[in-house]
């Protein structure tokens, strides 16, 4: 059952990441927000797979990865759910929109960036738990660990006030690059969990 949950999470995350990238390019905000929520659902399941597959000596890293994944999911689900409900449906005033509307680079944009910073920590610690038994596993391990570098930018950018209205294209470009990076992570994770060796998961 562990492998089923992990593989399902990898597939959900891969499909959601692809949909996220396409919706961003198409300027379909509602679709990108919905896809972002499903990235969170699948990602938690995927990281739970790494936790289940971890050896005893890597259990601290596995626990850290799962905890960070949960924090990430809470943050981005709050942000994206607000976009498809309150921001889209309610007649909010300018002050409320300045806080809630993701496109205005306000507080909820900062929460979103914090979420992806924490997601990067989750992948870093998950990467430390991967037992390498093939070339694909080696790629997966290093892609997960290197993804941890995204923590720095995602954590600091909101504090520095880099993004301003009118710079949406920069954010879109960065997110498209992230999608291209993370899709192989999802595919390799699926292959990792699909191994029939019971010692892997």
PAKERO-19539 format. One record per residue (C-alpha): x, y, z; residue number from 1; residue in three letters. Coordinates in steps of 0.001 Angstrom, whole numbers, plus 500000, padded with zeros to 6 digits. Each point is the difference from the previous one (the first is absolute). Layout:
BEGIN
X / Y / Z / NUM / ALA
...
end
This chain:
BEGIN
500000 / 500000 / 500000 / 1 / UNK
502916 / 502361 / 500694 / 2 / UNK
501176 / 499686 / 496410 / 3 / UNK
496489 / 500637 / 498652 / 4 / UNK
499664 / 503234 / 501985 / 5 / UNK
503502 / 501136 / 499016 / 6 / UNK
499543 / 499216 / 496296 / 7 / UNK
496558 / 501611 / 499946 / 8 / UNK
501418 / 503111 / 501634 / 9 / UNK
502798 / 500147 / 497431 / 10 / UNK
497503 / 499767 / 497122 / 11 / UNK
497675 / 502628 / 501501 / 12 / UNK
502938 / 502345 / 500537 / 13 / UNK
501346 / 499478 / 496474 / 14 / UNK
496620 / 500617 / 498352 / 15 / UNK
499336 / 503027 / 502214 / 16 / UNK
503445 / 501498 / 499295 / 17 / UNK
499447 / 499597 / 496252 / 18 / UNK
496521 / 501540 / 500275 / 19 / UNK
501403 / 502825 / 502103 / 20 / UNK
502589 / 500812 / 497349 / 21 / UNK
497470 / 499922 / 497154 / 22 / UNK
497471 / 502147 / 501878 / 23 / UNK
502675 / 502541 / 500864 / 24 / UNK
500988 / 500317 / 496341 / 25 / UNK
496352 / 500275 / 498975 / 26 / UNK
499295 / 502675 / 502610 / 27 / UNK
497281 / 497792 / 501538 / 28 / UNK
500361 / 500997 / 503646 / 29 / UNK
497151 / 497862 / 501324 / 30 / UNK
501557 / 496916 / 498412 / 31 / UNK
503444 / 500767 / 501380 / 32 / UNK
498597 / 500454 / 503510 / 33 / UNK
498099 / 496708 / 499793 / 34 / UNK
503100 / 498234 / 498670 / 35 / UNK
502055 / 501528 / 502815 / 36 / UNK
497669 / 498473 / 502576 / 37 / UNK
500338 / 496560 / 498422 / 38 / UNK
503781 / 500361 / 499977 / 39 / UNK
499709 / 500337 / 503782 / 40 / UNK
497746 / 496935 / 500340 / 41 / UNK
502272 / 497833 / 497864 / 42 / UNK
503216 / 501337 / 501503 / 43 / UNK
499036 / 499010 / 503544 / 44 / UNK
499197 / 496473 / 498781 / 45 / UNK
503298 / 499830 / 498107 / 46 / UNK
502055 / 501163 / 502976 / 47 / UNK
498119 / 497513 / 502200 / 48 / UNK
501347 / 497357 / 497624 / 49 / UNK
503576 / 501109 / 500598 / 50 / UNK
499275 / 499951 / 503724 / 51 / UNK
498661 / 496439 / 499808 / 52 / UNK
502983 / 498870 / 497928 / 53 / UNK
502636 / 501600 / 502221 / 54 / UNK
502516 / 497933 / 501917 / 55 / UNK
500188 / 500318 / 503774 / 56 / UNK
503175 / 502085 / 499834 / 57 / UNK
498209 / 502525 / 497764 / 58 / UNK
496824 / 500254 / 502064 / 59 / UNK
500771 / 503503 / 501336 / 60 / UNK
500351 / 501318 / 496435 / 61 / UNK
496846 / 498143 / 498973 / 62 / UNK
498054 / 501487 / 502900 / 63 / UNK
501259 / 503492 / 499154 / 64 / UNK
498995 / 499530 / 496339 / 65 / UNK
496480 / 498898 / 500920 / 66 / UNK
499550 / 502837 / 502497 / 67 / UNK
501182 / 502624 / 497506 / 68 / UNK
497737 / 498499 / 497317 / 69 / UNK
497008 / 500389 / 502319 / 70 / UNK
500889 / 503636 / 500752 / 71 / UNK
500376 / 500681 / 496261 / 72 / UNK
496607 / 498455 / 499267 / 73 / UNK
498232 / 502075 / 502650 / 74 / UNK
501525 / 503264 / 498770 / 75 / UNK
499354 / 499560 / 496284 / 76 / UNK
496530 / 498526 / 500484 / 77 / UNK
499021 / 503052 / 502046 / 78 / UNK
501393 / 502335 / 497336 / 79 / UNK
498523 / 498284 / 496944 / 80 / UNK
496665 / 499177 / 501626 / 81 / UNK
499616 / 503686 / 500855 / 82 / UNK
500605 / 500869 / 496336 / 83 / UNK
497265 / 497704 / 498662 / 84 / UNK
497498 / 500954 / 502721 / 85 / UNK
500216 / 503382 / 501755 / 86 / UNK
502088 / 501844 / 497405 / 87 / UNK
498005 / 498657 / 497051 / 88 / UNK
496484 / 500059 / 501440 / 89 / UNK
499765 / 502672 / 502694 / 90 / UNK
499805 / 503785 / 499370 / 91 / UNK
503102 / 500789 / 502048 / 92 / UNK
501297 / 503515 / 500572 / 93 / UNK
503388 / 501185 / 498801 / 94 / UNK
501628 / 499508 / 503384 / 95 / UNK
498824 / 496392 / 500258 / 96 / UNK
501031 / 499302 / 496407 / 97 / UNK
503436 / 501447 / 500697 / 98 / UNK
500431 / 497319 / 502654 / 99 / UNK
498176 / 497033 / 498453 / 100 / UNK
500409 / 500364 / 496239 / 101 / UNK
503027 / 497971 / 498956 / 102 / UNK
500551 / 502179 / 496910 / 103 / UNK
500613 / 503107 / 502106 / 104 / UNK
503120 / 498526 / 501637 / 105 / UNK
498635 / 500671 / 503489 / 106 / UNK
499872 / 497862 / 503137 / 107 / UNK
498532 / 496900 / 498353 / 108 / UNK
502671 / 500125 / 497284 / 109 / UNK
502582 / 500027 / 502796 / 110 / UNK
498295 / 497020 / 501660 / 111 / UNK
500116 / 498175 / 496668 / 112 / UNK
503733 / 500661 / 499702 / 113 / UNK
500505 / 498810 / 503568 / 114 / UNK
498096 / 496838 / 499108 / 115 / UNK
502298 / 499246 / 497081 / 116 / UNK
503022 / 500771 / 502163 / 117 / UNK
498821 / 497367 / 502465 / 118 / UNK
499275 / 497610 / 497112 / 119 / UNK
503652 / 500361 / 498984 / 120 / UNK
501069 / 498964 / 503481 / 121 / UNK
497708 / 496980 / 499756 / 122 / UNK
501635 / 498855 / 496762 / 123 / UNK
503479 / 500600 / 501395 / 124 / UNK
499371 / 497753 / 502995 / 125 / UNK
498147 / 497436 / 497866 / 126 / UNK
503033 / 499841 / 497719 / 127 / UNK
502187 / 499079 / 502945 / 128 / UNK
497849 / 496910 / 500585 / 129 / UNK
500209 / 498562 / 496467 / 130 / UNK
501850 / 496701 / 499821 / 131 / UNK
501818 / 499956 / 496667 / 132 / UNK
499634 / 496706 / 498121 / 133 / UNK
500044 / 501238 / 496436 / 134 / UNK
500993 / 502921 / 497834 / 135 / UNK
496418 / 501284 / 500161 / 136 / UNK
500172 / 499952 / 503802 / 137 / UNK
503223 / 502008 / 499890 / 138 / UNK
498368 / 502645 / 497802 / 139 / UNK
496961 / 500075 / 502273 / 140 / UNK
502103 / 500414 / 503115 / 141 / UNK
501960 / 502953 / 498612 / 142 / UNK
496990 / 501686 / 498400 / 143 / UNK
498218 / 499894 / 503365 / 144 / UNK
503009 / 501300 / 501904 / 145 / UNK
500843 / 502756 / 497505 / 146 / UNK
496344 / 501070 / 499995 / 147 / UNK
500691 / 501102 / 503559 / 148 / UNK
501859 / 502981 / 498523 / 149 / UNK
496611 / 501506 / 499073 / 150 / UNK
499534 / 500601 / 503731 / 151 / UNK
502329 / 503003 / 499951 / 152 / UNK
498190 / 501942 / 497293 / 153 / UNK
496476 / 499084 / 501081 / 154 / UNK
500746 / 500933 / 503605 / 155 / UNK
501782 / 503301 / 499324 / 156 / UNK
498159 / 501462 / 496977 / 157 / UNK
496883 / 501136 / 501921 / 158 / UNK
502171 / 501689 / 502632 / 159 / UNK
501933 / 501901 / 497341 / 160 / UNK
496873 / 501218 / 498205 / 161 / UNK
501384 / 498976 / 496624 / 162 / UNK
496646 / 499438 / 498281 / 163 / UNK
497688 / 502868 / 499120 / 164 / UNK
496794 / 500178 / 497927 / 165 / UNK
500924 / 499840 / 496328 / 166 / UNK
502696 / 497385 / 500580 / 167 / UNK
497675 / 497019 / 499617 / 168 / UNK
501955 / 498759 / 496968 / 169 / UNK
503109 / 499554 / 502154 / 170 / UNK
498070 / 497851 / 502463 / 171 / UNK
498534 / 497973 / 497135 / 172 / UNK
503454 / 499374 / 498529 / 173 / UNK
501386 / 498862 / 503360 / 174 / UNK
497049 / 497672 / 500559 / 175 / UNK
500336 / 498483 / 496525 / 176 / UNK
503672 / 499246 / 500702 / 177 / UNK
498954 / 498444 / 503317 / 178 / UNK
497414 / 497812 / 498243 / 179 / UNK
502641 / 498754 / 497545 / 180 / UNK
502281 / 499194 / 502945 / 181 / UNK
497386 / 498291 / 502165 / 182 / UNK
498312 / 497789 / 497401 / 183 / UNK
503033 / 497652 / 499796 / 184 / UNK
499958 / 499809 / 503808 / 185 / UNK
496430 / 498691 / 499862 / 186 / UNK
500769 / 497486 / 497233 / 187 / UNK
503130 / 498690 / 501714 / 188 / UNK
498134 / 499791 / 503306 / 189 / UNK
497345 / 497844 / 498340 / 190 / UNK
502675 / 497698 / 498567 / 191 / UNK
501676 / 499833 / 503399 / 192 / UNK
496773 / 498965 / 501725 / 193 / UNK
499029 / 497613 / 497197 / 194 / UNK
502950 / 497730 / 500771 / 195 / UNK
498787 / 496603 / 501155 / 196 / UNK
502842 / 499622 / 502477 / 197 / UNK
498217 / 499976 / 503372 / 198 / UNK
503101 / 501443 / 501676 / 199 / UNK
499446 / 503235 / 498096 / 200 / UNK
496445 / 500594 / 501211 / 201 / UNK
end
